[in-house]
Amino acid sequence: VQLVESGGRLVQPGGSLRLSCAASGRTFSNYAMGWFRQAPGKEREFVATISRSGGRTRYADSAKGRFTVSRDNAKNTVYLQMNSLKPEDTAVYYCAAGSATYYYTPYADEEYDSWGQGTQVTVSS
């Protein structure tokens, strides 16, 4: 499956941003979808994931209460709504697709088969 992220930009601290990831090439609903990020000089880290059905989600502690992952299987798109953004949220954000059972929410890199090219999010005043 091919993935293309969009929506990243410069935003002020406390602001909001919605990232999108459009999928093509395979049946979107067959994949759990995840969001990861990588800040300069740091390893890539898990942010959020959503099950194939959309009924289950999982978040990193840093994202809980501020970020919301959702998906629209009819549009082959997964979203990451980010609120109350902080400078430490600055990173390249990647979406990923992983083969999974219907309700599973994978959170490890190795559980994902396909990755997008990333979109830059910068939180700064």
HELIX and SHEET records of a PDB file:
HELIX    1   1 PHE A   28  ASN A   30  5                                   3    
HELIX    2   2 PRO A   87  ASP A   89  5                                   3    
HELIX    3   3 ASP A  109  GLU A  111  5                                   3    
SHEET    1   A 4 GLN A   2  SER A   6  0                                        
SHEET    2   A 4 LEU A  17  SER A  24 -1                                        
SHEET    3   A 4 THR A  77  MET A  82 -1                                        
SHEET    4   A 4 PHE A  67  ASP A  72 -1                                        
SHEET    1   B 6 LEU A  10  VAL A  11  0                                        
SHEET    2   B 6 THR A 119  VAL A 123  1                                        
SHEET    3   B 6 ALA A  91  SER A  99 -1                                        
SHEET    4   B 6 TYR A  31  GLN A  38 -1                                        
SHEET    5   B 6 GLU A  45  ILE A  50 -1                                        
SHEET    6   B 6 THR A  57  TYR A  59 -1                                        
SHEET    1   C 4 LEU A  10  VAL A  11  0                                        
SHEET    2   C 4 THR A 119  VAL A 123  1                                        
SHEET    3   C 4 ALA A  91  SER A  99 -1                                        
SHEET    4   C 4 SER A 114  TRP A 115 -1                                        
END                                                                             
